[in-house]
Amino acid sequence: MAYLDHAATTPMLPAAIAATTAELGRVGNPSSLHTPGRAARRVVEESREALAEGVGARPGEVVFTSGGTEADNLAVKGLYWSRVAADGRRRRVLVGAGEHHAVLDAAAWLSREQGAQVEPLPLDAVGRVRLDALAESLARDPGDVALVSVLWANNEVGTIQPVAEIVELAHAYGIPVHSDAVQAAGQLDVRFATSGLDALTLTGHKIGGPVGAGALVLRRDADVTPVLHGGGQERDVRSGTLDAAAYAGFAAALTEVVAGRADEAVRLAGLRDELVRRVLDAVPDAELNGDPDPAGRLPGNAHFSFPGCEGDSLLLLLDARDVFCSTGSACSAGVAEPSHVLLAMGASEERARGSLRFSLGHTSTEADVDALAEAIGPAVERASRAGVAAHRVS
Ligand SMILES: Cc1ncc(COP(=O)(O)O)c(C=O)c1O
């Protein structure tokens, strides 16, 4: 089989499986004072140190969460609430128009329920947040902005965002910036302190760790109102029993990934370029989405639109040939919605609907690219015939 959906989730690394399973067999709540509790606490703190080291942060800045979704919600809602509590005018939330739903929907909820004014930051044609639009939006009235949140790299089209410039623009007015680096951390040099960010989202299962472990890396002086209340763990920012086994696996994965990341990025980019070339050979009218400059996108990401095809039909035709990938569309009530990312990049609904993402990771090989190159031509041909037939009957 050719698994080309590493951006959805990637297999756990052997070191992460070993670290997690070693802890699963032990007992002890890391908050308990007895010996097993203290042993579990040691695992949590060692994992925190390893994670901090891996992303260039201080251990005290790592707040463990259940994953990327929770970390994004904590950043967006938590920063909003604390900024509004300090000054009731700060109700504008500036988010990239192509953010992951964990950010977009958290912001939309703040707008529906909490009086936030959410302003989507427009994207250019390759999916990058437009800095001129951000600068203009900030300058209009910096005193009413609660926060800025922008992906480090887009999860659909892989476009790398100008995080440093965004931080510079927002910090000129003292406005905090959050970035979701869930997709970036495994492939790019993500360093928290050097980025200048106030908050950064990570998750384990996109880098070879377990599902259900993530972190919000948060500056010590960043004020965040908790979303979860309870036992007061994680500097009272995120209550809930600490999951030593999951964090141990998460930390082991990040440590291994960071050690080999530069070489792996080169390997993946080579495979990805080959994949792009062979898909375009097999389907000459396929359109590559995202940044055509390989340096502007995640090394493991290739994203295409196939004119005249529905992404879902194509996905299933490829699935029947043991080639596994993703569509950009989200299914809502059984109807495929075109990808909001592609629409924000100015693509037509048809182009957005007929799109597929192929994402590579640590188990990817030339054989995966071969399998896709063989399967994609016939699959597109069948999907476009089905598209024409559907048009005729409707
Ligand atoms: C960019 C991005 N943010 C957040 C998430 C959610 O992370 P998790 O699955 O750990 O909740 C994902 C996963 O699809 C993602 O790609």
The ligand as an SDF file (V2000), in Angstrom:
LIG
                    3D

 16 16  0  0  0  0  0  0  0  0999 V2000
   -2.6150   22.4690   11.5100 C   0  0  0  0  0  0  0  0  0  0  0  0
   -3.3410   21.5780   12.4580 C   0  0  0  0  0  0  0  0  0  0  0  0
   -3.7350   22.0440   13.6550 N   0  0  0  0  0  0  0  0  0  0  0  0
   -4.3690   21.2850   14.5480 C   0  0  0  0  0  0  0  0  0  0  0  0
   -4.6850   19.9730   14.2640 C   0  0  0  0  0  0  0  0  0  0  0  0
   -5.4030   19.1660   15.2940 C   0  0  0  0  0  0  0  0  0  0  0  0
   -4.4980   18.4310   16.0630 O   0  0  0  0  0  0  0  0  0  0  0  0
   -5.0060   17.1860   16.9460 P   0  0  0  0  0  0  0  0  0  0  0  0
   -5.4120   16.1360   15.9500 O   0  0  0  0  0  0  0  0  0  0  0  0
   -3.8260   16.8020   17.7580 O   0  0  0  0  0  0  0  0  0  0  0  0
   -6.1410   17.6690   17.7680 O   0  0  0  0  0  0  0  0  0  0  0  0
   -4.3110   19.4230   13.0300 C   0  0  0  0  0  0  0  0  0  0  0  0
   -4.6570   18.0290   12.6940 C   0  0  0  0  0  0  0  0  0  0  0  0
   -5.2300   17.7650   11.6600 O   0  0  0  0  0  0  0  0  0  0  0  0
   -3.6140   20.2510   12.1060 C   0  0  0  0  0  0  0  0  0  0  0  0
   -3.2370   19.7920   10.9130 O   0  0  0  0  0  0  0  0  0  0  0  0
  1  2  1  0
  2  3  1  0
  2 15  2  0
  3  4  2  0
  4  5  1  0
  5  6  1  0
  5 12  2  0
  6  7  1  0
  7  8  1  0
  8  9  2  0
  8 10  1  0
  8 11  1  0
 12 13  1  0
 12 15  1  0
 13 14  2  0
 15 16  1  0
M  END
$$$$
